[in-house]
């Protein structure tokens, strides 16, 4: 039975956001007997309500509140009002994600050590190592049912993957397979096995894909220790005269502003909303925003070096049949600076439906080159590039000078410029992606610019020293003991892999730390 806590209960942990970080942390704490209130800005949309239609689903679950964009990146030109494609609903972007679950490589936790001083980049080693996180990666993989781990068979490869694999083999690549996916290849954890319907970005109608909506939150609610309040957008975090956090103000569905008291507050609103909330919580004691003595809140925004390669073939491929992300090539994810850049990238199959393909293929384009590509849609195979972009202090989330939301709070501006390393990596990936498809008879390859990102990272980064970042290795604010960050904004660097597995692993680890500290009356 889901709990119901009083607004004046100052013994609860309040978690802002219900996605990979917040939803997992909420369940983990609830299992340990800790009372938790999760505040989710969006509605609760259950599995049977999901829509297998790209545009309709987009308006059903996406975060469409106003945001502005600046910088030289293509997204600022093509999608000025939508710098990121995330979800505003219970379950957060785990509703939308494709399920790829990969561990960081050892060197990716120590990029400052391995890449050295890169001009224009704000590189920093994580305060944790792969060895420290490995037990939690193992727990997350088991919890999420990741294929290719724990004896769980991988999903069958669809045609899009078969084309990718044939091309990878022709180029001499060795590490390619149908993915480590948090999508059931067989029934598990009271969830069905994958029906290969497609529409993975639209919320999984069969429940095979792990999400906090399907897997974590119901389990947490069953303990009687977890309450999830939907349509509850947190506006501000409050603190007392000693600087300790005391609760949050949030707007409910009717537009009333409510105050929920708290013993601990954990922020997990994604890498745009989390720093925005900390900055909007400025006070006379913290004039630059909460947890911001370093000036790093909102800075070092990363979104992966992305782009896509699509190829047209003489015979039909029907890439949209089967899972959206049906396989991966990892050979280029290695550390090899002889290619002309630091870090690496992965190639992951990616299929978009015709409506999204028309929007993303070459935004603003028209004419025969564009329309003929769409004409070849059923003969197309496609991949997405996921590469490690460089953190930059100037790539940042800041508060808009004049624009306000419906609660009168400044909206976020997302500023991003590619680092030269990002550009070199993308160009290398475009070249290799085209070569891969050409090797198996593509009649044409198309390079698409970056889309609005779902991989938002950085902005409240972990650091060993308080002067270098926002939080310590447990996600605890350097400045405020009972304030935590629990989402991808913790990332010190971005690595060449999808971030969700690492977010979940950090949340499991953080729950242990919070429960321990609460037990010792340290927080």
N, C-alpha and C positions, 0 to 999 in steps of 0.2 A: 504494500500500500504506500503510494507516494506520500511523503511528509508534507506538512504545512507549518511553516515557521512564522513566528510573530515578527513584525517589523522592528520591534524593540529588543529582539533576542540578540544580545551582543556576544553570544558564544559561538555563533555560526561562522563558517568560512564562506565568504561570498566570492563566487567565480563569475567574471564578466566574459560571457561567450561560452558556447556549447560545442565547439568543433573538436578537432583532433586533440588539442591541448586541454581546453576547458572541460569537454565532455569526459575525457579519460580521467583527468584529475578528479573530477566530481565523483565518478564511480569508485576510483581507487580509495579516496578518502572515506566515502560512505561505507565501503567494505571494512574499513578499519574502525568503524564506529564514530567517525567524525560527522557532525551535523553540517550539511552543505546546502546553500542556496545558489543555484545557477541562474543568472539573469541573461536572457537571450533577447536581442533586439528584435528579432523576426518572429513570425508565427510558427506554430507546430504543424508541419505538413507531413502526414503519415504516408507510408509506402503506397497504399492503394490510391492515394490522391495524385501521385506523380504522373506527369503527362509525357508520353513518348512523342514529343513534338518540340523541335529545338526552340523556336521563338516563343511558343506558349509557355514552355518550361522556364525559359530565361526570365520572363516577366513574373512567373510564379515564385521563384526561389532566389533570384539574384539580389545583391546589394545595389540598389539603384538610387540611393540618396545622392544628392549633388556633391561632386568633387571637382576640383580643377587640376590642371596638369601644366607643367612647364618643363623646359629642357629641350635638348636637340634630338631626343629619341623619336622614332617613328610613331610611337603610340600617341605622343602629344599632338601630332598632326592628324592621325587617322581616327583616334578615339579619345578626343580631348576630355570628354565627360565621363569616360570609363577606363581609368588607368589600370584597374585591376578587376578581374572577373571572379568575385567571391560570392558566397551565399549568405543571405540574411534569413535564416530559419533555424529551428532546433536541429542540431547536428552540424551546423556550420558548413564549411566547404568539404567535409567528408561526404556530404550528399552528392557533391559535384565531382569529386576527384575520380580519377580513372582506376586507382587501386595499386599503382606501381609502388613496391615497398623494398627499398634498397638501403643497405648500410653505407655510411661514409667509409672511405678508405682512410687508412692510418694517417697518411700525410695531409689529408684534408682538415684534420684538427690542428695542424701545425703549419699553416701556410706561410706565416711570417718567417719561420725557420727555413722552410723549403724554397720559397719563391724569392726570398730576400726583399730588399727595398725596391718597390715598384713605384716610379714617379706617378703621382696623381691617384694612387691607391692608398687606402687606410687599413692595410693588412695587420692582423693581430692573431696570435695563437689563441686557440680556445683554452680556457682554464681546466678543461678535462681532456682525457685521451680516449682513443678507441677502446683500450683495455678496460678503462673505467666504465664505459657505456655498454660493452659487450653483453654483460649479464642482463641488462635492461632491453637491449635489442632482442635477445633471445626470448624474454618474457613478452615483448610486444609482438614478435612473430607468431608465438604460440597463441596469444590472445586474439590476434587478428586473423589467424588461419592462413598465413602467407604461403602460397604455393612454392614448391621447391625448397621448403624448410620443414623440419619435423616430420619427414616422411610423407608430406602432402603432395600428391602428384600435380604437375603443372597443367595448366589449361591446354586444350588442343589448339594448335596454330591454325588460324583462318587463312584465307588467301592473301590478305595483306601481309601477314607474317611470312607466308611461304615465299612470296616475292622478295621480301627483305632478307630472309635467310639465304636464298639462292644467290642474291647479289653479294651478301656478306662473304659467303663461301668463295665466290669468284674473285673477290678482292683479297682473299687470304686472311680474312678476319677469323678469329678462333672462338671468341666469347659471345655467342648469340644464342638466344633461347626464347621461349614464349613467356618469359617474365617471372619475377617473384611478385605475385599479385595477391592482394587481400580480397580476393574474390573466390568463393568456394568452388573448387573443382569437383567436390563431392559434398553431400550434406554434412553439415558440421555446426555445432553450437546453436542448434534449433533454427538454423537458416538453410534455405534451399541451395541446391547447386546451380551453377550458372547455366542459363538457358540460351546463351549466345544471341540475345535479342538485339544487342547494340544499345544505343542511348545510355551508355554508362554515365555520361555527363549530366543526364537528366534525372538521376535519382534512383536507378535500379528497381524496376518493378517486381523482380523476383526475390529481392532481399539477399541475394548471394553475396553482394559486395558489402564488406565491413564499413559501417559508419557508426558514429557515436549515437545517432538517432536509433539505429536498429540494435546495436550490440551493447553499448556501455550504459546509456541513460536508463533503459528499462531495468537493467540489473541493479543499478544504483538506487532507483526508485523502489525496487522490491525490498531493499534493506530497511526502509522506513527512515533513512537518514538523509535522503536527497530530495530536494524540491526544485523543479525546473519551472521558472516563470517565463513564459514566452511573451512577446510583444512588450518587452521591458528593456528599453534602451538606456544604458547608464550614461549619465550626463557629467557626473563629477564624483571624485573620491574625496571624502572629508577626513580631517585629522584633528587631533587635540593639541593643546598647548605644548606638549612634549614632542610633537611631530609624529606621534604614532597614529596610524590609520584607524578610524573609528566606524566607517561605514560608507555607503554610497547613496547618491541621489539618482533616481531613474524615472523616466517618463513611462507611464503605463499606456495601455491601448487607448484609453479615453483621453490621453493627453495630460492627466494629472501627474504632478511631480511627487514621488514617494521617497521616503528615506528608509533604507534598510541598514540597521546597525550590523557591525561585524567585528569579530576578533582578528580575523585575517582577511585580506583582499588579494585575490589572484586575478591578474588581467590577462585575458586570452581572446582578444577581439580581432586578431589578425594584425599584420605589420603596418597597417594604415590606421585602423581605429584605436589600437593600443597606445601608440605614442600620442595620438590626438587626445585621448582621454587623460593621459598624464600631463600633457601641456595645458589642457583645458581645466585641470585641477589646481592651477597656480593659486597661491595665497600670499599673504604678507610674509609668512615664514619661508615659503618656497616660491619666490617671485618668478622663477623661470620654469615652473612646473614641478610636479613630484618626481623624485628620483633623478633629478637632472643637475646635480652639482658638477658633473663632468661636462655638461653641455652636449652630451651625446644622444639624448632622447630625440628620436625622429631621424637621426643621421645614419649613414651607412646602409641605406635602403638597397636591397638586392632583389632581383626578380628572375634570375638565370639568363644566360645568353641564349636567346631562343630565336626561332625562325623555323620554317618547314620546307621540305622538299617534296613535291608531288611529281609523279611520273605517269605519262600516258603510254599504254601498251596497245598492241594490235588486237589482242584478245581481251575479253571481259575479265575483270578482277573482282568486282563487287566488294570493295574494301570495307564497306559499312556493315557487312554481315559478320557477326561475332563481336567480341569485346572491342571497345574503342581503341584501347592501347593493348595490342595483342602480342607484342614481342619487343625485344631489345637487342642492340649491338653495343657491347661495353668496351671494345678494344681501344677506342679513342679516349676513354675516361682516365687513362694512365697519366702519370706525370712524365712529360717528355718535352722539354723546352726546345728541342731541335726543330719542332714544328713552327716555332716563331711566337709562341705564347706560353704563359704559365697556366697550370690547371688543365682540365680535360673536359670532354663532353660525351654524352651518350646519344644514340639515335634510337628513338622509340617509335613504333608504328603509331600513326594517328589518323583516324578517319573522322571527317566532319560530314554532316549531312549537306544536301544541296543548299539550303538557306544559309547556313554558316559558311560554307565554302564560298558562296557568292560574296559574303561580307568580308571574309578574311583573306581570300586568295591574293588579291592585289587591290587594297582599299582605294576607292575612287577611280579605278580603271574602267575603261569601256573600250569597245571596238572589237575587231575580229580576234585578236590575240587572246583577249579575256573570254569572250563568249565561246570560242572554239574549245578552250580548256574546259569550260562547264559542259559543253556538248559531249566531251569525252569522260564525263564523271564516272560512268560504270566501268570504264576501262582503266581507271586510275588506281595507283597505290600511293601511300603517303607516309611520311615520317615527320617527327618533331625532334628538334635538337634541344637537349638539356645540357647546358654548359655552365661552368663555374664563372659567374661574373665577379668582377672585382669590387669590393666595398669602397665607396668614396664618401668622404665627409659631406660633400656638397650634394650627393644624392640623398634627398631627405623628404620627410613629411613635415610640413609646417602648417601653422594655423593661417587661414586666409584673413587678410587685413579687413575686409568689409563683409564678405558673404557669411550668412548665418543659417543654421538649420532651424527646424520648427520649434526647437526648445531655446532658440536664441544663442546657441553656441557656435563659435567659428567652425566652418567646415575645413576639411583638410585639403592642402595642395600637395600634389605628388610631383617632385622635381627629379628628373633623371637625365643624365648624359652617359652615353656609352663610354667606357674606358677604352683606349686603343687596344688593350688586350682582348676585350670583348669582341671588337670588330675583327681582329685577326682570327680569333677562334671561330666566329660565325662564318667568315669567308672560307676557312679551311673546311668547316662542316658542310657548307653548301657544295664545295668542290667534291668532297668525299661522298656526299649523299647522291649527287648527280652521277658520279663514277659508279657507285653501287648499282643504281638502276640501269645505267647505260650497259653495264656488264651483262645484264639479263634481257637486253633488247628493247629498252624504252625508246619510243619514237620522239619523245619530248620530255624534258624535265623543267619544272617551274620552281623558282625560289620565292617563298612568301615571307614578307617582313614579320617581325614579332607581333603577336596578338596581345590584347590585355592579359596580364599574367594572373595565374592562380598560385604561382610559387612566390609568394611575397615573404621576404626574410629580412633579418637585420632590424634596425631602428630602435631596439632596446637591448643592445648586445651584451653578452657575457664577457667579463674580463676579470683577470686576476687582481688588477689594481683598480680602485674606485675611479681614478682619473681617466681611465681608458674606455670605460663603458658604463652600463646602467645597473647590471645585476651581477651577482657572483655565480659560482659554478652550480648552485642549487636553484638558480632563477630568483634568488632573494635580492631585493633592491639593496645596493650598497648603502643608501642613505636612510632607509626606513625598514626596520627589522620585520614588521608584519605585513609588508607589501611584496608581492611576487609577480613575476611575469611567466606565463605558461604556454606561450604559442611560438610560432616561427620567428617572431621579432627578437627572440633570445639569441638567434644564430649569430655567431661571431664572423663566420664566413659561410658561403652557400653550398660548396661541394658540387660535384657533377652528378647529382641524383635527386630524385623527387624527395621533398622534405618531410612527408607525413610520418614515415616510420620513425624518424629521429625525434619529431615532435612528441609522438606517443611514448617513445622510450624515455625521453626527458620527463614527461608527465608522471610516468610510473615511479621514476626515481625521485621526483620532487614530492610526490605524495608520501613517500617513506620519510623524507626529511621533515615535511610539515607536521606529520603525525607525531614524529619523534620530538620535535621542538615544542609542540603543544603539550605533549605528555610531560616534558621537563619544565613546563611553564616558562620557557625561554621566549615564546611569542604568545 
